[in-house]
Amino acid sequence: MDWFHGGLQFQVEHHLFSQLPRCHLRRISPLVKELCKKHGLPCNIVSFWKANVLTVKTLKDVALQARNLSNPIPKNLVWEA
C-alpha cells in the first residue's frame, strides 16, 4: 500500500529526514512516534478513510469561507493556508 499512498503516510518522517530514501521511512516511523510520545508532542495518526474524510471536510470549510464575502480574506482559512 506504500505505492498507493505515494509515501504520504510518512509525511512527518520525510520532513524530519528529507534525505532518507522513501524505502526506509517505514523503519523510522516507530522511532518518530516514540520520540513524540517521550516529549509530549501530538502524533495524529488516522486511517486512510478518516484522512480522506478530514481532507474533504477541510476543503469544504475553505470553499465556504472563500465564498463568504462578509468575512475578509485575511481572517479566514484561505489566508492562513
N, C-alpha and C positions, 0 to 999 in steps of 0.2 A: 504494500500500500504506500510505501515511501514515494514511488514514482507517481502514483495517482495524486498524492497531496503536493507533489513538487517540492518537498522539503519544508513546507510551511509549518508543519507540526514541530519543527526545530528552529523556529524563528529566533527565539531568545538565544539559543546556543550559537546560532550563526552570527548574531550580532556581538556576542561576547568573544567568540573565536572566529573571526571573519576569514582567516587564512586556512582554517581547518577544512579539509575536503569533506563534502557532504556525506560521504560513506562512513565517516567517523562520528558524526553528530549524535547518532543513536547511543553510542558508547558513553559520551559525556553528559547526556541528558540526566541520568540519575545523580551525577555529581552536582549539576546545577541545581536540581531540586533540593538536594541535601544542603547545599550552601544557602539557598533561600530560607530553608527551614531554620538553619543554625542562626541566621541573622534576623529572623522575623520578617522577611520580605514576602509580599504576596506572590504566589505562584498559581495563577489561574489556569487550570487545565480542564478543558471541556471536551466532550465527544465531537466527532465530525459533524453530526447533525445539529448539536447545540451551537457549534461555531457558525454554521450556516444560518441558523435562526437569528443569532446575535448580529451577524453581518447584515442580513436583510432588515432587521429592526433598526439598526444604526443608519442604513441608507434611507429608510423611510423617514426617520426623525430628521435627518439632514435635509431631505427634499421638502418636508413640511415647513421647516424653518426657513429654507431659501424662498419658499412661496409666500411666506408671511411678510408682507410689506410694512406692517406696523412695527416690526422688530428690526432695527437697523442691523446690517450685516456684521459690524464689529462685535455685537453682543450675542451672536448665535454660534452654533456648532460649525457652520461653514467657515466662518472666520477663524475659529480655533484650529481647524484642520489645516 
